[in-house]
Amino acid sequence: MPTLEDAIILAANAHKGQRDRNDEPYVMHPVRVMAQLWKEDERMVAILHDVVEDTHVTLDDLRKAGYPDRIVAAVDAISRRKDAGESFSQYIRRVKTNPLATKVKIADLRDNSNLDRLPKVEAFDLRRLDRYNRALQYLINRYESPEILID
């Protein structure tokens, strides 16, 4: 079975060359998400949470590398299916069906909600922050109904 260190290397290689809006290496986002969590399986999913959605790595690649089914299932659950027309609210409801993915998504949303990391806060960022806050409330069970979510 791959170790956490293996997952970190895989994520670093997969995200190589990607930059965020601050022109920082994109891999720092999954590293920050991972740093919010304590259990090894949570950290493994955190560091891998964007590799299927944003890189050439597939779920089959993870399986072939020996990642356990629970890790692959959580990475699958946290990977948005934009190509299939999945809305944000549909995505968040799907994430919530997997407890491991839910914990990681909460950490992901918290990192993405940090406006200090942006060079300039624009109206789009404030709308995105509102959407992320609603998703956080839903995922941490403050609201039972998915109507709190907006696309």
TIVOFI-687601 format. One record per residue (C-alpha): x, y, z. Coordinates in steps of 0.2 Angstrom, whole numbers, plus 2048, in hexadecimal, padded with zeros to 3 digits. Layout:
REM TIVOFI-687601
XYZ ...
REM end
This chain:
REM TIVOFI-687601
800800800 8078117FC 80B81C80A 80782E80E 818833807 81482A7F7 8048347F6 80D8447F9 8198407EB 80B83B7DF 80284B7E2 8128567E0 81684D7D0 80484E7C9 8028617CD 8148657C7 8138757BD 80287A7C3 80088B7CC 7F28937D6 7EB8A57D5 7FA8AB7E0 8068A37D4 80B8977E1 80D8847DE 7FC87D7DD 80286E7E8 8028797F7 7EF8797F7 7EE8667FA 7FD868807 7F3875811 7E386A810 7ED85B816 7F5865824 7E386882C 7E185582E 7E884983A 7E4837835 7EF82F827 7E182A81C 7D983C81D 7EA843819 7ED83780A 7DC83C803 7E084E806 7F084E7FC 7E88457EE 7D784E7EE 7DA8587DE 7E584C7D4 7D78437CB 7CD8537C8 7DC85E7C3 7EA8537BC 7ED8447B1 7EB8387BF 7DC82C7BF 7D38227CC 7DA8137C3 7EB8197C5 7E981B7D8 7E28097D8 7F08027CE 7FC80B7DA 7F58017E8 7EB80E7F1 7DD8067FC 7CB8067F6 7C6812804 7D381F7FE 7CE81E7EC 7BB81F7F0 7BE82F7FA 7C98367EC 7BB8327E0 7AE8397EB 7B884A7ED 7BB84B7DA 7AF8567D2 7A78507C1 7A68607B8 7A78577A7 79784E7AC 78E85E7B0 78F85C7C2 78986C7CB 7928727DB 78386D7E6 78285B7DE 79485A7E1 79485F7F4 7858537F7 78F8457EF 79E8497F9 794848809 790835805 7A2831809 7A883581B 7BA835817 7B7841808 7AC84C812 7BA84F81F 7C6853812 7BA85E808 7B7868818 7CA86B81A 7CA86F807 7BC87C808 7C4884817 7D588680E 7CB88D7FE 7C2899809 7D28A280F 7D18B2805 7E28B780C 7EB8AC7FF 7E38B67F1 7ED8C57E9 7DD8CE7E7 7CB8CA7ED 7BE8CD7E0 7AB8CB7E0 7AC8BA7D9 7B78B57E8 7A98BB7F4 79C8B17EB 7A78A27EB 7AA8A47FD 7978A5801 7958947F7 7A388C800 79C892811 78B88A80D 79487A808 79E87A818 78E87C822 78686E819 79586281A 79786582D 78486182F 77E872835 771870827 769860823 761866813 76C869803 7618787FF 76F882808 77A87E7F9 77A88A7EA 7828877D9 
REM end
